[in-house]
């Protein structure tokens, strides 16, 4: 934030990286191969 405004990203995406190994334990059984 800058001057109560949110700066827009200059590249596509959310601006974050997902830790697949950490997130894998929260997947439902039918989504087990999501990060493969």
PDB file as gemmi writes it, atoms N, CA and C in Angstrom:
CRYST1    1.000    1.000    1.000  90.00  90.00  90.00 P 1                      
ATOM      1  N   UNK A   1       0.841  -1.176   0.000  1.00  0.00           N  
ATOM      2  CA  UNK A   1       0.000   0.000   0.000  1.00  0.00           C  
ATOM      3  C   UNK A   1       0.883   1.235   0.000  1.00  0.00           C  
ATOM      4  N   UNK A   2       0.396   2.241  -0.689  1.00  0.00           N  
ATOM      5  CA  UNK A   2       1.102   3.516  -0.759  1.00  0.00           C  
ATOM      6  C   UNK A   2       0.053   4.611  -0.829  1.00  0.00           C  
ATOM      7  N   UNK A   3       0.076   5.528   0.108  1.00  0.00           N  
ATOM      8  CA  UNK A   3      -0.909   6.620   0.158  1.00  0.00           C  
ATOM      9  C   UNK A   3      -2.336   6.082   0.141  1.00  0.00           C  
ATOM     10  N   UNK A   4      -2.589   5.030   0.901  1.00  0.00           N  
ATOM     11  CA  UNK A   4      -3.908   4.381   1.007  1.00  0.00           C  
ATOM     12  C   UNK A   4      -4.371   3.739  -0.292  1.00  0.00           C  
ATOM     13  N   UNK A   5      -3.455   3.495  -1.200  1.00  0.00           N  
ATOM     14  CA  UNK A   5      -3.783   2.857  -2.471  1.00  0.00           C  
ATOM     15  C   UNK A   5      -2.954   1.582  -2.599  1.00  0.00           C  
ATOM     16  N   UNK A   6      -3.510   0.601  -3.289  1.00  0.00           N  
ATOM     17  CA  UNK A   6      -2.802  -0.652  -3.530  1.00  0.00           C  
ATOM     18  C   UNK A   6      -2.131  -0.566  -4.891  1.00  0.00           C  
ATOM     19  N   UNK A   7      -0.824  -0.807  -4.922  1.00  0.00           N  
ATOM     20  CA  UNK A   7      -0.108  -0.814  -6.197  1.00  0.00           C  
ATOM     21  C   UNK A   7      -0.484  -2.062  -6.983  1.00  0.00           C  
ATOM     22  N   UNK A   8      -0.759  -1.902  -8.270  1.00  0.00           N  
ATOM     23  CA  UNK A   8      -1.072  -3.040  -9.128  1.00  0.00           C  
ATOM     24  C   UNK A   8       0.210  -3.750  -9.530  1.00  0.00           C  
ATOM     25  N   UNK A   9       0.112  -5.056  -9.694  1.00  0.00           N  
ATOM     26  CA  UNK A   9       1.258  -5.843 -10.126  1.00  0.00           C  
ATOM     27  C   UNK A   9       1.555  -5.559 -11.590  1.00  0.00           C  
ATOM     28  N   UNK A  10       2.817  -5.634 -11.946  1.00  0.00           N  
ATOM     29  CA  UNK A  10       3.212  -5.394 -13.329  1.00  0.00           C  
ATOM     30  C   UNK A  10       3.274  -6.676 -14.147  1.00  0.00           C  
ATOM     31  N   UNK A  11       3.097  -7.814 -13.507  1.00  0.00           N  
ATOM     32  CA  UNK A  11       3.155  -9.104 -14.186  1.00  0.00           C  
ATOM     33  C   UNK A  11       1.913  -9.904 -13.820  1.00  0.00           C  
ATOM     34  N   UNK A  12       1.552 -10.878 -14.639  1.00  0.00           N  
ATOM     35  CA  UNK A  12       0.387 -11.702 -14.318  1.00  0.00           C  
ATOM     36  C   UNK A  12       0.623 -12.550 -13.073  1.00  0.00           C  
ATOM     37  N   UNK A  13      -0.443 -12.915 -12.416  1.00  0.00           N  
ATOM     38  CA  UNK A  13      -0.355 -13.781 -11.245  1.00  0.00           C  
ATOM     39  C   UNK A  13      -0.802 -13.074  -9.984  1.00  0.00           C  
ATOM     40  N   UNK A  14      -0.723 -13.797  -8.883  1.00  0.00           N  
ATOM     41  CA  UNK A  14      -1.166 -13.268  -7.596  1.00  0.00           C  
ATOM     42  C   UNK A  14      -0.045 -12.593  -6.816  1.00  0.00           C  
ATOM     43  N   UNK A  15       1.188 -12.768  -7.262  1.00  0.00           N  
ATOM     44  CA  UNK A  15       2.307 -12.179  -6.553  1.00  0.00           C  
ATOM     45  C   UNK A  15       2.755 -12.994  -5.359  1.00  0.00           C  
ATOM     46  N   UNK A  16       2.466 -14.289  -5.391  1.00  0.00           N  
ATOM     47  CA  UNK A  16       2.896 -15.168  -4.310  1.00  0.00           C  
ATOM     48  C   UNK A  16       3.222 -16.532  -4.874  1.00  0.00           C  
ATOM     49  N   UNK A  17       3.987 -17.280  -4.136  1.00  0.00           N  
ATOM     50  CA  UNK A  17       4.338 -18.647  -4.524  1.00  0.00           C  
ATOM     51  C   UNK A  17       3.686 -19.607  -3.542  1.00  0.00           C  
ATOM     52  N   UNK A  18       3.120 -20.677  -4.066  1.00  0.00           N  
ATOM     53  CA  UNK A  18       2.484 -21.692  -3.225  1.00  0.00           C  
ATOM     54  C   UNK A  18       3.501 -22.780  -2.913  1.00  0.00           C  
ATOM     55  N   UNK A  19       3.657 -23.101  -1.657  1.00  0.00           N  
ATOM     56  CA  UNK A  19       4.528 -24.191  -1.222  1.00  0.00           C  
ATOM     57  C   UNK A  19       3.735 -25.488  -1.382  1.00  0.00           C  
ATOM     58  N   UNK A  20       3.952 -26.176  -2.499  1.00  0.00           N  
ATOM     59  CA  UNK A  20       3.174 -27.373  -2.828  1.00  0.00           C  
ATOM     60  C   UNK A  20       3.299 -28.448  -1.760  1.00  0.00           C  
ATOM     61  N   UNK A  21       4.482 -28.631  -1.213  1.00  0.00           N  
ATOM     62  CA  UNK A  21       4.669 -29.671  -0.197  1.00  0.00           C  
ATOM     63  C   UNK A  21       3.869 -29.358   1.062  1.00  0.00           C  
ATOM     64  N   UNK A  22       3.830 -28.108   1.461  1.00  0.00           N  
ATOM     65  CA  UNK A  22       3.067 -27.727   2.653  1.00  0.00           C  
ATOM     66  C   UNK A  22       1.566 -27.808   2.391  1.00  0.00           C  
ATOM     67  N   UNK A  23       1.138 -27.442   1.178  1.00  0.00           N  
ATOM     68  CA  UNK A  23      -0.287 -27.437   0.841  1.00  0.00           C  
ATOM     69  C   UNK A  23      -0.832 -28.837   0.583  1.00  0.00           C  
ATOM     70  N   UNK A  24       0.039 -29.749   0.181  1.00  0.00           N  
ATOM     71  CA  UNK A  24      -0.379 -31.108  -0.187  1.00  0.00           C  
ATOM     72  C   UNK A  24      -1.161 -31.799   0.933  1.00  0.00           C  
ATOM     73  N   UNK A  25      -0.818 -31.555   2.187  1.00  0.00           N  
ATOM     74  CA  UNK A  25      -1.496 -32.233   3.298  1.00  0.00           C  
ATOM     75  C   UNK A  25      -2.935 -31.756   3.491  1.00  0.00           C  
ATOM     76  N   UNK A  26      -3.314 -30.651   2.858  1.00  0.00           N  
ATOM     77  CA  UNK A  26      -4.676 -30.134   2.981  1.00  0.00           C  
ATOM     78  C   UNK A  26      -5.583 -30.532   1.817  1.00  0.00           C  
ATOM     79  N   UNK A  27      -5.023 -31.237   0.815  1.00  0.00           N  
ATOM     80  CA  UNK A  27      -5.810 -31.654  -0.341  1.00  0.00           C  
ATOM     81  C   UNK A  27      -6.780 -32.767   0.029  1.00  0.00           C  
ATOM     82  N   UNK A  28      -7.928 -32.749  -0.643  1.00  0.00           N  
ATOM     83  CA  UNK A  28      -8.868 -33.863  -0.491  1.00  0.00           C  
ATOM     84  C   UNK A  28      -8.297 -35.064  -1.236  1.00  0.00           C  
ATOM     85  N   UNK A  29      -8.759 -36.242  -0.886  1.00  0.00           N  
ATOM     86  CA  UNK A  29      -8.245 -37.471  -1.493  1.00  0.00           C  
ATOM     87  C   UNK A  29      -8.380 -37.448  -3.018  1.00  0.00           C  
ATOM     88  N   UNK A  30      -9.507 -36.948  -3.522  1.00  0.00           N  
ATOM     89  CA  UNK A  30      -9.709 -36.934  -4.982  1.00  0.00           C  
ATOM     90  C   UNK A  30      -8.820 -35.909  -5.695  1.00  0.00           C  
ATOM     91  N   UNK A  31      -8.197 -35.001  -4.950  1.00  0.00           N  
ATOM     92  CA  UNK A  31      -7.300 -34.003  -5.533  1.00  0.00           C  
ATOM     93  C   UNK A  31      -5.832 -34.311  -5.249  1.00  0.00           C  
ATOM     94  N   UNK A  32      -5.537 -35.517  -4.807  1.00  0.00           N  
ATOM     95  CA  UNK A  32      -4.189 -35.886  -4.367  1.00  0.00           C  
ATOM     96  C   UNK A  32      -3.114 -35.613  -5.422  1.00  0.00           C  
ATOM     97  N   UNK A  33      -3.421 -35.681  -6.701  1.00  0.00           N  
ATOM     98  CA  UNK A  33      -2.438 -35.456  -7.762  1.00  0.00           C  
ATOM     99  C   UNK A  33      -2.384 -34.030  -8.269  1.00  0.00           C  
ATOM    100  N   UNK A  34      -3.006 -33.100  -7.586  1.00  0.00           N  
ATOM    101  CA  UNK A  34      -3.109 -31.711  -8.056  1.00  0.00           C  
ATOM    102  C   UNK A  34      -1.753 -31.077  -8.358  1.00  0.00           C  
ATOM    103  N   UNK A  35      -0.768 -31.289  -7.516  1.00  0.00           N  
ATOM    104  CA  UNK A  35       0.537 -30.648  -7.702  1.00  0.00           C  
ATOM    105  C   UNK A  35       1.517 -31.501  -8.499  1.00  0.00           C  
ATOM    106  N   UNK A  36       1.079 -32.639  -8.999  1.00  0.00           N  
ATOM    107  CA  UNK A  36       1.970 -33.518  -9.772  1.00  0.00           C  
ATOM    108  C   UNK A  36       2.063 -33.080 -11.214  1.00  0.00           C  
TER     109      UNK A  36                                                      
END                                                                             
